[in-house]
């Protein structure tokens, strides 16, 4: 019988690979002003503090649009918007500075907490804010004068990296500064994209009101390549904005953007430290599309696997057999060329599935494409109700061990697979619980 305490310990053990993977990495987090107004905001700050204590380098960028709107309303002022950007005149700029400065101070205070019996107990974090963003005015566009609304001109990469290397959390407000001493109101998304790209961030985490992106049927979209964003059919304005920000960041060189909820407690930690996550991953795979194979792909798959068949690494498959099994294969395609493949053969009676033919083209090895296809096959296995997958291999045992597989006995194979086992190949058997 598993006690609650032991269940927590097992969960903690399962997070170890993610803790090791994230240590020393740089994450940029984008939190709009709406997140700061939510009752869960303090929990998010506590989780950010935990990430910092685990060795993750963090840049936190906050917005302040609703806070600005409140101050303008109290002052009896109104702001016009054009292309979803506030036109910031001199009167509005004073309230922009007040809102941004006040919220920055609030976040710094939350990150400075260290009370006993609180999630921040014992934390000793440094928070660094400053003039890291150089801006320029948008100017007059199509006859519209944006006044003190600006755009990012340059990010002080060296300055930010120096603070991150010193284990400080860098906190950026939606303000930019010009060499002539002017202050500009900047779009939160503009700073996030430019900063994540300039400093070479490993991830850009975008917080929204919902748990990631919803598909056409209202389901949570777990993963999306940049090139597939337009196919999702998203109508919600906030989600469209987050997707557009993720797309811009990916095209600017950020490999992974993750869209998560600011209203769900633990969403940040669940996204980073569990296999399925809590939100939507947008991957910079615009030129590498993952898809299910069809009959026209047989030739390309044969071209991939034949060299490994000749070396004895893979079991030989005839064209006829491949044609009958083609729906089992997943592919990575780049510029119309198949560069990687993998297959899943379900054994539903025994709630397991065989992973086979994980192959990358020699010109494209080293880019974790095998891992990506394996993750897709594991997700497919879960969807089919399977609770474990297995593999038979003669020469790639270490790779599968690194992916979480455990060596097992031939007797653990599904009965149908046991009857087809090739004694001459003497393949090792590895299982992975999903």
N, C-alpha and C positions, 0 to 999 in steps of 0.2 A: 504493500500500500504506500502510495506517494503522499507524503505530508506537504502542506503548503510551503513550508520552509525549504524542503528539498526541491520542490518545483521551481522556486525562485532561484535556487543555486544552479539547477540545470539550465534555466533560461540564461543566467549570467554566463555560464560556460559557453553557451551557444553564441553569445555576443563576442567572444574573444577574437574570432577571425575578423570581425568588422572593426573592433577596437584597433587591432594591429594594422588593418588596411588603411584606416583613417588617420592614424598617428602621423604627424608631420605634414599632413595635407592642408591645403588652403581652401577654405570655403567662404564664399560671399553669400550673405543672407539679406534678402530684400523684404522689409516689413513696411507695409503701408500704414498711414495714420489710422486706418480703421482697425488694424490689429492692435495698436496701442490703446484704443478705447475699449477693447474687449476684456471681459473678466478673466480670460485665460492668459492675458499678456504676461503676468508675473510668472506663470508656469513656464512660458516660452523662455523668459530671461533665465530662469533657473536651469533649464535644459541647455541653454547656450553656455552658462557657466560650467556645466558638467562637461560639455564638449571641450571647452578650454582646458579643463583639468585633465582630460584624456589626451592632450597633446595636439589637438586640432587648431590650426591657425585660422582666426576668424576676422572677417570684415563685416560689420553690421551696418546696413544702410537703411535709414528710416525715412518714411514720408511724413507729411503733415497736412495733407489736403483738407480733411474735415476739421482739423484744429484751426486752420486758417479761415475756413468758412465761418466757424463759430465766432471768431474774433471780428471778422468783417461785419457779420450780422449785428453783433453787439454795438459796433461803432456806427451802424446805419449806412454802411458802404456796400456796394455790390461789385462783383467782378464779372467781366465777360470772358467767355471761353471761345477759343477757335482751334479746331482740330484737336480738341480735348486738352488744350493747354491754356492755363490761366494767363490773361493779359494783366501784367503786374505794373500798375502805374506807381507813382511815388508814394501816394497815400497807402496803397495796398502793401507796398514793400515793407513798411514798418510793422504791419501785422504778420507778414510772412516771417520776418526775422524774429519776432516775438514768439510765434508758434513753434518755429524750428528750434530756437534756443531753449524754450521751456521744455519741449519734449526731449531734447538731447540731455538736459539736466536730469529729467525724470529717469531716463534709461541709465545714465551714469550712476544715479543713486541706487537703482535696483541692482546693478552689477556690483555695487560696493557693499551690499548687505553681507553680514556674517554672524547673524544672531544664532545663539544656541537653539537646538530643536527646530531648525529650519533647513531647507535644502541647500542653503548657502553657507551653512556652518563650516567654519575653517577655511573658507575660500579667501584667497589673497590675490585678487586680479587687478591688473592695471588696465585702464581704459584710456585710449588716446584719441582725441579729436583734434582737428586742425585744418589748415588751409591746403588740403591734399588735392583739391579739385580746382583747376584753373578753367574759367568759363569765358564765354564771349556772348554778346547779345544776339538774339535771333534777328533783331532788326525789323525791317518792314517787309512783309511777305504778302504779295497780292493786295497791296494797299493797306494791310493791317499792321499797325505799329504795336509790337509786343512790349515795348518799353523795357522794363527790368526783368523780363523773362529771358532766360539764356539757354545756351547749349554747352555741353562739356567740350572744352578745347584740349585739355591735357590732364592726365592723372600723374601725380607725383609717385611714380612706381618705386623709386629708390627709398623715398620717405616711408611709404606704407610697408615695404618689405623690411625695413630696418626695425620698425615697431613690432612687426610680426615675429621677427627673429628674436626679439626681446620678450616674447610671450605676452605682448599686450594685445588686447582686443581693440581693433581700429573701428571707431564709430564715425560714420559720415552722415551729415545732415543734407537735406535737399537744397543746399546753397553752394554757389561757386563764386570765385573771386577773380577779378581781372588784374593784370599788372599795373593798371592805373588806380587800383583801390576801390573799384566798384563791386557791389554785391548783386548777384543775380539769383532769381528764383529758378531752380532747375527741376526737371521732371525726374522723379525717383527712378523710373525705368531707364532713363538715359544714363544716369550715374551708375546703376547696377551693371548694365551691359558694358560700358566703357571700362569700369573698374575691373570686373571679372576678366575681361579680355586682356587688359593691359598688364595685370599682375600674374597672368597665367593661372588663374584659379582652377582647381580640380573640379569644383562643383559650384553652380549658382543655385541657391535654394530660394524659391519664390513662394511667399505666403499669400493665400487667398481665403475667402470665406468658406469655400466648399472643400471637400476632401479630394483635391486633384481636379481632373477634367472629366466631365460626364460625356459619354457617347450618345449616339442617336436614340438609344433605348433607355437612357438614364443610367447606364452602367458605368462604373469607374473604369476609365482607360488607364491600365497599368503602365503601358510603355508605348512610345510613339517615336518614330524616326522623323527628323525634320521634314523630309520630303512628303510625309503622309499627313501633316497637320491639316492641310486643306480638305482631306477626305473624311475628317471626323464629323463635319457638319455641326460644329459648335455654334450656338446662337447667343449664349449668355455673354453680355458685354465684358464682365470682369474676367471670365475664363478666356475670352478671345484676346483680351489685353495681356494676360499672363502668357498665353501661348505665343503671341507675337513677340513678347520680350524674350521668351525662351528661344524662339527661332532666331532673333537677331543675335543673341549671345552665342548660340551654336555656330552660326555663320561667321561670327567674329573670332571663332577658335576655341570656345569653351566646349569641352567634349560632352558634359552632362549637365542638364538643368532638371531640377526636381520641384514640382508644384505640389504644395501641401497645405493643410488647413491651419489657420491660426486659432480656430475656435475649438478644435479637438485637442484635449489634453494628451500629451505624450506623442502627438503626431510626428514631431521632429525626430524623436528618438526611435520611434517605430520605423520611420522611413530609412534611417541610417543604419539601424542595428538589427533588422529582421530581413528575412529573405524576400518576402513579398512587398515590404514597405507599406506605406499608408496612402501614398498619393500617386502622381503621374510622373514618370521619367521621360524626358524628351532628350533623345540622343542625337549627337551630331553624326548621323549616318546618311547624310543626304545623297551620297553617291554610292552607298552600300545598302541596298534594300533587302530585307529579309522577307521571304515568301515561301508558300508551299509549291513544290515542284509540279510540273505537268509533263505530259508525254513528249513535248518538244524539247525538254531538258535532258533527255536520256543521253544524247551524245555528249553534252557538256559534263554530265556526271561521270560517264565512262572515262572521259579524258582526265578527270581529276583522280579517279580511284585506280585506274589501270597500273600506274607506276608502283603504287603500294601493294597491289595484288601480286605483281611480279616479284616484289621483295619479300612476299609472304607475310606482310603486316596485316593485310586484309584478306578475307576469304573471297575467292573469285566469284563474281556474279556475271551471268550471261546477259546479253541485251534483252532477251525475252523475259528473263526473270525480273530484270530491272523495270521493264515496261509494266509488268503486272504489279510491282510494288511501288511505283512512282509516287503514289499519294502519301506514302510513308515518309518521304524526304522533305526536309527543309533546306532552303538555299540562302546564301548571301550572294547578291549579284551587284557588280560594279560596272557601270558603263556598258551594260548588256552582256557582261562576261560573268560566268559562274566562278566565284573564287573560293567558295567553301560550301560543304554540304554535311548533312547528318540525317539520321533516320531513327524513327521510333516504331517498334513493333509491339503492340499491346497484347497482354495475356490477361484479359479481364477476369477470367475465372479465378485467377490467383492474385488479383489486384496488383499486378506487376507489369513492367514493360521493359523491353530490351532496347538499349541505346546502341546504335551501330553506325559505322561509316562516317565517323567524325573526321573530316579531311579538309585541310586548307591548301590552296595552291601554293607552291614553293615561293612564288614572288610575294605572297601576302601573309607569310607566317610571322608570328611575333606580335600580332595586333589583337590578341585575345579573341579572335573570331570563333575559335573552338568553344571557348567559355560561353560566348554569347549564344551560339546555337544550342549548346547543352542546356543553358538556362531556359531557352524557348521550348525545348523538348520536355524539360521538367515541368514547365507551366502547362504544356499540353497534357502531360500525364496526369497532373492534378485535375485538370478539367474533365478527363475521362474517368475520374474516380479511382485512379491507381495510387497506391500508397508507397511504392518503391520502384526503383529502376535498377537494372543490372547491365553489365557489359562483359563480354568475353574478349580477352586480349592476350596477345603473345609478347608484344614489345613496348606497350605504352602504359604499363602498370603504374609507374610513378606519376604520370600525368593525372590518371583517374584518382589516385590516392590524394593528390593535391586538390582535387575537386570535391572531396568529401566522401569518396567511395571507400568501402571496407572489403578486404579480401574475404571470400566465403568459400563454401564447398560446392562442388558440382551437384550434390544432392539437394541443394536449396533452389536449384533452377526449376521453373515450371515443368511439369511432366512432359509436355509436348516438346519443350526445348531439350530436355535430357535425352529424348529419343533421337534427336538430330545432332547431338554433340559429336564432334569430330575428334576421335581419340588420337589421330595422328598429329593434329595441331597442338593438342595438349594445352589448350588455352586456359589461362587463369580466370577465375570468376570473381567479380566484384559487385557488391550491392550498395545502393544508397537509399536510405529512408527519406521520404519526402515530407 
